[in-house]
């Protein structure tokens, strides 16, 4: 009875999602907020941002 946490597990990024990621990262949003806005895991967002050479704000 293990429920899957992410329904969209390992889904490819759409161009719209990539554009939104770039916009949110440039606004200086935190990783957690970006992940929630895109309904993706923080790890997924971190990997994609690194691939696109986007700096993600690290709020402490």
N, C-alpha and C positions, 0 to 999 in steps of 0.2 A: 503494500500500500504506500509505496513511495510516490509522492506527488511531484511532478516536475515543476520546478520553480520558475523557469523561463519557458513560456510557450513558443517563443521565437528562437529557440536554441539553434545556433550556428547558421542563422539566416544571412544571406549576402546583404551588403549595404546598398541602399538605393541612392541614386544621385541626390534626391531630395534630403535624405538623412545626412549625407555627407555635407551638403550645403548648410544645413541647420547646425551641424557640429562645428563647422568653421565659424559661423556667425556667433554661436554661444561661446566658443573658446576666445574669440576676439573681444567679446564683451567682458571677459575675465571671470566667467562663472566657474564654480568649483566642479570637480569631477563628478561628485555625487549628484549635483543638481542637473548636470548635462545628461548623465545616465538616466535619471528619472524622466527628464523631458523627452528623451529619445526612446524610452521604454527598452533600454538595453542595459546589460550589466556594466558595472564600472570597469571591469577588466577589458571588455569588448571596446568600450570607448577609449580607454587608455591605449590599447594596441592600435586602433585606427588613427588616433591623434598622433601617435609616434610615427606611424607609417606616412602620414601627411606632414610631418614635421611641425605640428601645432603645439604651442606651449599651453599647458593646462594649469590654471591657478591652483596653488596648494594653500588652501585656507586652513589655518590652525586655530 
